[in-house]
Amino acid sequence: MRVDLLSELEKNPFVLAPMAGITDCAFRNMMRRLGCGVVVTELVSATGIEYASRKTHQLMEFTDEQRPVGIQLFGEDPEIVGRAAKVVEDRGADFVDLNFGCPVPKVVKKGAGSAILRDLQAVAEMFRGVRAATSLPVTVKIRTGWDESSRNAVEVARIAYEEGLTWVAIHGRTRAAGYSGLADWDFIADVKAKSKIPILGNGDIVTAEMAVRRLRETGVDGVLIGRGCLKNPWIFRQALGILREGQAPEVERDFGGLFAQLKSELHRVAEDRVVMLQIKKFAAWYSSGYPGASNFRRTIFQVESLEDTMRTVAEYFDGIRELIQADTSSEAFLMGGHG
Ligand SMILES: Cc1cc2nc3c(=O)[nH]c(=O)nc-3n(C[C@H](O)[C@H](O)[C@H](O)COP(=O)(O)O)c2cc1C
């Protein structure tokens, strides 16, 4: 059945931002249980879909629990991306999300990702091509523009509206800025004020309070949270609580339950070694701002078996459960990605 994405946003405007190598099927399942709204896969190459590689198909996997779930595509040729959109539809996903934000040279050099933003004609052709190829809702995730002198998100949003897209999500930095500086939420608010199409804002949301404040102050229809949920996995539940009840619910910081869930989700698709690596990565992120975090990180990356990893994780997180997490937002944290 066709999902009404906008009413989903009204129910829960806090969307999980796609992060390649992180927001995989296992992680999305977990975050849905932890209260996030709509989810979307990491970027998938439309050309890769043509070649039907196993890896590409794995990236597109999702479960019913995740719905509404979108598959994010990138590519430079509207015909190829259109055909990929049809594959997305045939796989039963709820919507197609286009990646117009990826700043990575390998992607940009071919004219895909954020490179499309330099050519509004190409923007229109991509939207039209994909809309014609699928009856699913189509959304797009963009940067504010290619660089400081060409911030054209207002124009891109207008074209998206004219071509019948469902929303435009904006990471509030230019492609040239990469991950430096701060996301420009005043600019996002301005695009929202000038646009007829629903706008989602994104960038640097690290607390639930900030998520709600951004939503209210800018009038956007939703906010995407990426790196913030790697430091605080309960951020979505807390944000929804503040929005609906005026205060964040008491969350029991049950790290034990969280890691057990992550491990069993990951085990469905991966062998021990991969599960161990993922658990170590998440443990390092989740420890941000807690006492003894840097020691813990050093220790965890030296452990060699999954069993020992789980034990070391349990020991550390049991000890910090009641402690206050310090604000680490001024420290560099994952300063690169595909959007
Ligand atoms: C490791 C990493 C991978 C990312 N991969 C994607 C991606 O596949 N597609 C995409 O649109 N954005 C991707 N992004 C960008 C995020 O969705 C988001 O726009 C960005 O991190 C800013 O939001 P945040 O400050 O809430 O993290 C990625 C970001 C990171 C850090």
Ligand as a Chemical Component Dictionary entry (heavy atoms), coordinates in Angstrom:
data_LIG
# 
_chem_comp.id                   LIG 
_chem_comp.type                 NON-POLYMER 
_chem_comp.pdbx_formal_charge   0 
_chem_comp.three_letter_code    LIG 
# 
loop_
_chem_comp_atom.comp_id 
_chem_comp_atom.atom_id 
_chem_comp_atom.alt_atom_id 
_chem_comp_atom.type_symbol 
_chem_comp_atom.charge 
_chem_comp_atom.model_Cartn_x 
_chem_comp_atom.model_Cartn_y 
_chem_comp_atom.model_Cartn_z 
_chem_comp_atom.pdbx_ordinal 
LIG C1  C1  C 0 30.028 8.505  7.758  1  
LIG C2  C2  C 0 28.961 9.276  7.025  2  
LIG C3  C3  C 0 28.348 8.708  5.904  3  
LIG C4  C4  C 0 27.360 9.414  5.217  4  
LIG N1  N1  N 0 26.712 8.816  4.156  5  
LIG C5  C5  C 0 25.683 9.468  3.532  6  
LIG C6  C6  C 0 24.937 8.850  2.492  7  
LIG O1  O1  O 0 25.148 7.680  2.132  8  
LIG N2  N2  N 0 23.946 9.574  1.902  9  
LIG C7  C7  C 0 23.650 10.858 2.287  10 
LIG O2  O2  O 0 22.751 11.480 1.725  11 
LIG N3  N3  N 0 24.330 11.461 3.268  12 
LIG C8  C8  C 0 25.333 10.799 3.909  13 
LIG N4  N4  N 0 25.984 11.404 4.946  14 
LIG C9  C9  C 0 25.580 12.751 5.380  15 
LIG C10 C10 C 0 24.559 12.700 6.515  16 
LIG O3  O3  O 0 23.352 12.145 6.083  17 
LIG C11 C11 C 0 24.303 14.124 7.047  18 
LIG O4  O4  O 0 23.850 14.915 5.977  19 
LIG C12 C12 C 0 25.529 14.778 7.651  20 
LIG O5  O5  O 0 26.253 13.866 8.471  21 
LIG C13 C13 C 0 25.145 16.008 8.500  22 
LIG O6  O6  O 0 24.203 15.658 9.485  23 
LIG P1  P1  P 0 24.615 15.352 11.019 24 
LIG O7  O7  O 0 25.413 16.527 11.503 25 
LIG O8  O8  O 0 23.317 15.153 11.726 26 
LIG O9  O9  O 0 25.475 14.121 10.999 27 
LIG C14 C14 C 0 26.987 10.722 5.640  28 
LIG C15 C15 C 0 27.617 11.270 6.761  29 
LIG C16 C16 C 0 28.579 10.571 7.470  30 
LIG C17 C17 C 0 29.218 11.196 8.674  31 
# 
loop_
_chem_comp_bond.comp_id 
_chem_comp_bond.atom_id_1 
_chem_comp_bond.atom_id_2 
_chem_comp_bond.value_order 
_chem_comp_bond.pdbx_ordinal 
LIG C1  C2  SING 1  
LIG C2  C3  SING 2  
LIG C2  C16 DOUB 3  
LIG C3  C4  DOUB 4  
LIG C4  N1  SING 5  
LIG C4  C14 SING 6  
LIG N1  C5  DOUB 7  
LIG C5  C6  SING 8  
LIG C5  C8  SING 9  
LIG C6  O1  DOUB 10 
LIG C6  N2  SING 11 
LIG N2  C7  SING 12 
LIG C7  O2  DOUB 13 
LIG C7  N3  SING 14 
LIG N3  C8  DOUB 15 
LIG C8  N4  SING 16 
LIG N4  C9  SING 17 
LIG N4  C14 SING 18 
LIG C9  C10 SING 19 
LIG C10 O3  SING 20 
LIG C10 C11 SING 21 
LIG C11 O4  SING 22 
LIG C11 C12 SING 23 
LIG C12 O5  SING 24 
LIG C12 C13 SING 25 
LIG C13 O6  SING 26 
LIG O6  P1  SING 27 
LIG P1  O7  DOUB 28 
LIG P1  O8  SING 29 
LIG P1  O9  SING 30 
LIG C14 C15 DOUB 31 
LIG C15 C16 SING 32 
LIG C16 C17 SING 33 
# 
